[in-house]
Structure formats: C-alpha cells, structure tokens
Amino acid sequence: MSIRGKLSLAAALVAVASTAHAADPRCERPPYGGSPDRYRAVLEAYGQDLGKVTKTLEEICRMKFDGADRAPLYKLQYKDEDINRMDTEALALDMLKRKDLRPN
C-alpha cells in the first residue's frame, strides 16, 4: 500500500474512532441505553436510592456507548467484551450490589 493509501486509511480510522466517542443520545435520558422494562424493574427494586441508581445507569451507558472511562468497571474485573455484551441494567445492578445497596 502506498504512503498516500496508508494516510487515507489512518485518517478514516481516526474519523471512525472520533465518531464512536461522540455524545450518544441513548445516555441523555432513561432508559439509558437499556430496555424500558428492565429499567422500570431496576427503579422498582432500588426506589429508595433513585438518585444513585439513575446516576449509575447514566454512567454505565456512557462507559458502554459514549467512550467514557471504563476504569470503574475494570476495577470490578470486567473486560471490554463483558461490557459490550451485557446490558446497562445488568452492569449497573452488579455495581450497585458491590456498593452494598440493597433492593426493597
């Protein structure tokens, strides 16, 4: 491949990577990239801590879809494959469980 071709390929990869980290509209409001039914179930289970739950769901969404720092999930022994495969609610519930929040 010529130098010009390699530069074009590199520019295309940078453009794609930049697009992947643009603000994802799924993370701006409920259900934060997850299913509406699972979102409601999480709210019902953790209603007393609604502020923490919605903040956690939004953070998880941003880690999954928005390019936010995944260090909190890495600390819980998640790998990128796990984060990409699991839905926001499953990840959030595990984080909440590990932070000792208990459902109603």
Beta strands, then each sheet from edge to edge (+ up, - down):
end
